[in-house]
Amino acid sequence: MKAFFTVTGRGLGGDAVVALNTMLAFRKRGVECIIGIDDAASGDLFEKNGFEVCKISIPHAGGHAATKLSAVKGALKLVTATFKARNAIKKSKSDFVVAVLGGGAIVGSLGAKFAGTSCFSLISTPLDSKVCPKLNYCYILPELDKFRLDTLPENMDRSFYPLIDDMGDGNEEIALQKLKEYSNFDENKKTIIFSSGSSIFKGMIDAINLVADSTDEYNLVLIGRPLKEEYYDLINEEKIIYVGFIDWINHLFKFADLTVLTDDGVSLEEAMICEKPIIALTKVKWGRYQNMAGVFKGAIIESEVGEVCKSINEAFKNYDSLRKNAEIYGKQCFEAADVLVDKILKKVE
C-alpha cells in the first residue's frame, strides 16, 4: 500500500514534523510513503529518514496568521498547485493521500479529488477547516476550536499531534553533560526551557529576558533560531543559556524542571510526554490565541509574556498537580500517531 503526503512550509518546522511522524507510523505498518512539498522547501528532513520527496507547488496563505490579502494571493496560485498535486498523485499510483495542515491540506485535498484518490486531511487553521471538510474526511488537531466540541460532524474526528516513538525516551544525563559545556550553567539550580519551536519569536525572547532580569534562581535555556537576524542582539548570553536549534530536545525536556512554550504546536505534547508542567505563552506567534490550556486541562498554565515571572512562581507552587496531569495527557499524546494511522487504514480498507 502507498500513501502520498502533502505538507506546507519550509520542510523544517512543526508542519513538516507532523507529516514526518505520521509517515514513520505508517511505515511501521508496511505502508510506503511519498512526500509532496513546495518546490522552494527543503526535503532534507524527509530524505534523511528514507522517504521519497516530490517537489510540487503548495501556496502558503499564512495559516493562523492568514489575512484576506494573503489568502487571495494563495488562492490565485491554487489552480496550478492543484493540478501539479493531481499529476504527482496519479504518477505515484498512491492508494490514498494524507493532506497535512494549511496549504498542504488544501492542495492535497483538491489534488486528490481531481485524481480520484481517497484523501484524509489533518487540519488546524481557519482556512483548511473551511475547505477540507467539504472535500474529504478530516482529523482535527488541538489548535482548532472544534477539537474541544463534545460532538463532531460525521466527516471529522480529532487527534493529538503524532509524535516519534522515542520522544519519551529522553536521557537526563545526556542533557546534563551538554549543558555543562556552558559556563553559566549551574547544576544546583532548577532548569527552565524557553522555546517557540524551531524559530524564536520576539515574545519568547522578551519573556526569558524578563525572568533573567528579575532573578538568578534558575538556569534559563533558550532553544531555536531567531525568526529575524536582529533578534540575536536581544539574547543576553551572560544570563541565558542559548543552545540554538538542537537534536537532543527529548533529553532536555526530560532533564528540565519546567518548560515555557507558545500555546501551539508539537512542542507542547513533546514536553507533556516527558511529564513536565508547561507555561503556555499566548499571543507570541502573530498575536494568536489557541487556548491549549482548555485542551490539556490542569497540565498547562496560560500566561501572557508580561506575567511570565508570576506564572513561573505559580507553576512551582502547584508543581505536583501539574505534573500528574501532564503524565495523564502524555500517555495519550504518546499513542496519538498509532491511533491516527490505524483509524486511517481502517477507513482505507
C-alpha atoms as one frame of an Amber mdcrd trajectory, in Angstrom:
protein
   0.000   0.000   0.000   1.215   3.509  -0.797   0.362   6.942   0.640   1.083
  10.361  -0.850   1.542  13.165   1.697   1.336  16.907   1.082   2.645  19.443
   3.581   3.085  23.207   3.645   6.037  25.200   4.966   9.824  25.192   4.588
  10.261  21.496   5.272  11.897  22.151   8.655   9.311  23.318  11.201   6.294
  21.915  13.003   4.194  21.138   9.919   6.985  19.015   8.443   7.438  17.208
  11.766   3.717  16.366  11.908   3.947  14.890   8.405   7.169  13.002   9.153
   5.913  11.492  12.400   2.732  10.292  10.669   4.766   8.813   7.814   7.004
   6.962  10.264   3.934   5.451  11.925   2.597   4.322   8.533   5.960   2.804
   7.613   5.808   0.621  10.737   2.671  -0.901   9.194   4.313  -1.538   5.846
   2.847   1.465   4.030   5.186   3.172   1.514   5.050   6.965   1.839   5.958
   9.760  -0.585   6.017  13.414   0.500   4.953  16.291  -1.734   6.439  19.638
  -0.670   6.699  23.089  -2.196   9.472  23.457  -4.761  11.101  26.107  -2.529
  11.067  23.886   0.584  13.867  21.637   1.838  13.406  17.897   1.565  16.374
  17.052   3.812  14.290  16.102   6.849  12.368  13.504   4.848  15.239  12.231
   2.712  17.471  11.526   5.696  14.635   9.396   7.086  14.481   7.411   3.839
  11.379   8.917   2.223  10.986   9.890  -1.430  10.458  13.642  -1.899   8.342
  15.054  -4.710   8.582  18.790  -5.446   5.214  20.334  -6.294   3.648  23.721
  -5.512   1.968  24.445  -2.176   0.914  28.103  -1.733   1.137  29.369   1.813
  -1.699  31.623   2.934  -0.298  32.283   6.400  -2.001  29.569   8.454  -3.366
  31.029  11.693  -1.889  34.389  10.689  -3.602  34.448   7.292  -5.095  37.747
   6.153  -7.639  38.315   3.388  -4.822  39.531   1.145  -2.542  36.547   1.812
  -5.492  34.179   1.329  -6.340  35.782  -2.030  -2.713  35.593  -3.171  -2.615
  31.940  -2.149  -5.883  31.239  -3.959  -4.527  32.695  -7.214  -1.713  30.126
  -7.141  -4.037  27.306  -6.132  -5.171  26.239  -9.611  -1.639  25.471 -10.792
  -0.773  23.886  -7.440  -3.858  21.648  -7.548  -3.016  20.179 -10.932   0.645
  19.704 -10.021  -0.535  17.760  -6.968  -3.072  15.818  -9.056  -0.415  14.786
 -11.563   2.055  13.787  -8.834  -0.584  11.728  -7.012  -1.619   9.894 -10.188
   2.006   9.299 -11.226   2.846   7.852  -7.798  -0.070   5.404  -8.063  -0.812
   6.019  -4.391  -3.744   4.301  -2.721  -4.621   7.359  -0.645  -3.482  10.889
   0.214  -2.768  12.413   3.623  -3.009  16.208   3.326  -1.255  17.966   6.195
  -2.138  21.397   7.597  -2.914  24.740   5.985  -1.924  24.985   2.334  -0.706
  21.387   2.371  -4.120  20.194   3.500  -5.974  22.235   0.878  -3.692  21.396
  -2.066  -3.616  17.724  -1.104  -7.401  17.554  -0.751  -8.041  19.239  -4.104
  -5.316  17.285  -5.878  -6.700  14.003  -4.549 -10.222  14.975  -5.579  -9.170
  15.572  -9.185  -7.007  12.432  -9.156  -9.934  10.342  -7.931  -7.944   9.201
  -4.889  -9.158   8.894  -1.302  -7.853  11.639   0.977  -7.608  12.334   4.693
  -6.744  15.831   5.912  -5.065  16.889   9.141  -6.443  20.363   9.825  -5.766
  23.087  12.389  -6.178  26.512  10.730  -9.274  28.614   9.970  -8.769  28.200
   6.206  -8.139  24.458   5.957 -11.023  23.810   8.361 -13.402  25.595   5.961
 -12.192  23.948   2.763 -11.129  20.384   3.529 -14.289  19.044   5.257 -16.184
  19.806   2.034 -13.842  17.502   0.124 -12.905  14.563   2.371 -12.631  13.099
   5.869 -10.674  15.282   8.316  -8.796  14.885  11.590  -8.829  17.983  13.780
  -5.623  18.809  15.651  -5.693  20.530  19.079  -5.228  24.118  17.863  -8.626
  24.195  16.166 -11.610  25.280  18.288 -13.647  22.293  17.087 -11.237  19.970
  18.922 -12.957  20.927  22.169 -16.505  20.233  20.952 -18.382  17.339  22.552
 -19.858  16.241  19.219 -18.203  16.479  15.792 -19.675  16.261  12.269 -19.753
  12.775  10.713 -16.797  13.500   8.423 -14.495  14.632  11.252 -12.544  13.109
  14.098  -9.932  14.537  16.476  -6.300  13.629  17.033  -3.434  14.800  19.181
  -0.259  15.591  17.259   1.558  12.436  16.093   4.958  12.121  17.772   8.006
   9.909  17.228   8.329   6.744  19.282  11.458   7.785  21.166  10.222  11.219
  22.238   9.618   9.970  25.765  12.980   8.209  25.985  14.982  11.262  26.947
  18.119  10.732  28.992  18.665  13.357  31.672  22.372  12.565  31.874  22.896
  13.391  28.186  21.245  16.796  28.651  23.252  17.428  31.816  26.557  16.759
  30.091  25.668  19.020  27.172  24.534  21.839  29.475  27.779  21.588  31.452
  29.526  22.857  28.305  28.024  26.290  29.026  29.921  28.356  31.602  26.765
  29.898  33.080  25.068  26.564  33.780  24.736  25.740  37.485  23.950  22.121
  38.319  22.456  23.174  41.673  19.759  25.358  40.111  16.413  24.349  38.641
  16.293  24.490  34.834  13.594  26.165  32.746  13.338  25.750  28.967  12.044
  28.553  26.748  11.022  27.630  23.190   8.645  28.820  20.480   9.569  25.960
  18.144  12.280  25.875  15.510  12.043  29.680  15.203  12.401  32.034  18.177
   9.758  34.756  18.171  10.460  38.087  19.835   7.852  37.485  22.533   9.762
  34.424  23.736  12.986  36.450  23.965  11.114  39.175  25.856   9.810  36.546
  28.277  13.169  34.949  29.036  14.745  38.398  29.460  12.058  39.349  31.991
  12.918  36.279  34.063  16.686  36.769  33.668  16.414  40.382  34.839  14.260
  39.521  37.860  16.114  36.517  39.314  19.236  34.372  39.028  17.492  31.431
  40.713  17.205  29.298  37.562  19.149  28.023  34.575  17.300  29.650  31.680
  17.703  27.706  28.428  16.607  29.201  25.092  16.052  26.886  22.084  15.731
  27.631  18.354  16.902  30.097  15.729  15.699  33.729  15.925  12.988  34.459
  13.386  14.790  37.660  12.404  18.527  38.302  12.339  18.256  41.351  14.602
  16.757  39.196  17.376  20.207  37.713  18.075  21.215  41.043  19.627  18.382
  40.721  22.169  19.724  37.467  23.654  21.857  38.116  26.727  24.115  35.051
  26.766  25.657  36.076  30.097  22.330  35.364  31.820  20.791  32.962  29.293
  21.985  29.583  28.026  21.342  29.823  24.298  21.636  26.354  22.707  20.271
  27.175  19.244  18.475  24.560  17.138  19.184  21.149  18.691  18.508  17.465
  18.015  18.581  16.456  21.719  15.407  18.208  22.807  13.881  14.989  24.186
  16.822  14.707  26.593  16.480  18.373  27.541  12.724  18.116  28.136  13.374
  15.122  30.371  16.043  16.991  32.337  14.296  20.354  32.760  12.060  21.181
  35.695   9.693  23.426  33.743   9.013  24.439  30.131   7.827  27.818  28.832
   6.388  27.337  25.346   3.991  29.017  22.949   0.370  27.892  23.109   0.506
  25.832  19.921   2.257  23.060  18.088   4.092  19.834  18.681   6.397  21.084
  21.456   3.565  21.153  23.998   2.958  17.447  23.524   6.679  16.640  23.481
   7.066  18.268  26.885   3.891  16.553  28.077   5.290  13.123  27.201   8.302
  13.966  29.377   5.813  14.644  32.193   6.803  18.277  32.647   4.481  21.141
  33.656   4.097  23.782  30.982   3.566  27.520  30.870   1.960  28.394  27.549
   2.640  31.969  26.446  -0.249  33.437  24.490  -0.171  35.839  21.544   3.557
  35.300  20.894   3.080  33.988  17.357   1.377  36.671  15.276  -0.827  37.596
  18.226  -2.881  34.424  18.030  -4.561  32.664  20.936  -5.083  28.882  20.843
  -6.424  28.028  24.321  -4.214  24.971  24.767  -4.928  25.156  28.487  -8.502
  24.295  27.508  -7.268  21.124  25.782  -4.728  19.960  28.361  -6.676  20.894
  31.456  -4.675  21.006  34.658  -1.318  20.441  32.915  -0.780  23.915  31.480
  -0.717  27.383  32.990  -1.643  30.042  30.476   0.281  33.290  30.620   0.881
  36.495  28.765   4.509  37.481  28.253   4.392  40.221  30.879   3.090  37.797
  33.510   5.696  35.088  32.941   7.515  35.548  36.284   4.264  35.309  38.212
   3.268  32.230  36.203   6.596  30.506  36.909   6.053  31.016  40.643   2.533
  29.614  40.302   3.822  26.583  38.395   6.346  25.639  41.058   3.745  26.221
  43.777   1.373  23.728  42.085   4.086  21.521  40.640   2.881  18.083  41.751
  -0.657  18.595  40.449   0.544  19.963  37.102   2.995  17.095  36.668   0.387
  14.460  37.470  -1.956  15.827  34.798   0.917  16.138  32.308   1.605  12.428
  32.830  -2.029  11.562  32.007  -2.080  13.609  28.795   1.439  12.485  27.925
   0.270   8.886  27.603  -2.485   9.938  25.192  -0.049  12.010  23.143   2.454
   9.157  23.001  -0.196   6.889  21.461  -1.549   9.533  19.042   0.429   8.556
  15.925  -0.512   4.884  16.156  -4.153   5.672  16.872  -4.333   8.105  13.935
  -2.801   5.811  11.292  -4.870   2.829  12.454  -8.034   4.906  12.034  -6.985
   5.979   8.535  -6.018   2.456   7.442  -9.302   1.091   8.730 -11.170   3.574
   6.532  -8.927   2.843   3.532  -9.514  -0.894   3.846
